[in-house]
């Protein structure tokens, strides 16, 4: 049985890219719009019906670091480097941090430190920490006067 050859590349049509059928078209992206559905609050009836209560967070929430960061920087009375802030926070939060907080994240950094850095960024956005000094944590006038 003779095999047909491609006129363009002179290879057998079974191995030539010109003789192979085109790939199937990709499906069009969905135009369906998802709408947010409100969650129903848990009622005692729902819990009695066998629905387990939602478990508490396994790690300390980012916002919980704000009062501690403010206290560390106010007590210092001067700008601190990141390492100094982290050491003081670790001492202050020794009894507050949960087991998961002390684990390493996917980046290799301890989880509570990631949360503290994220809160620092939020505090910069809120005008409580001077943003122009990488690695230096310093309160703005607004940060010194801030009451949490």
Number of C-alpha atoms within 10 A of each C-alpha: 3 4 9 12 15 16 11 10 12 10 16 15 16 14 11 14 14 15 17 10 8 8 6 6 6 6 6 6 6 6 6 6 6 6 6 6 6 6 6 6 7 12 11 10 9 12 12 10 9 8 12 10 12 8 6 6 9 10 16 18 14 17 15 13 20 16 12 18 22 23 15 19 20 16 9 14 12 10 16 17 13 13 11 15 20 18 12 17 19 16 10 15 14 10 8 11 15 15 10 15 19 14 14 14 14 8 8 9 12 15 19 26 19 17 19 23 16 15 19 23 15 16 20 19 12 11 15 21 24 19 18 10 11 9 11 17 22 24 25 15 12 12 19 16 12 12 8 6
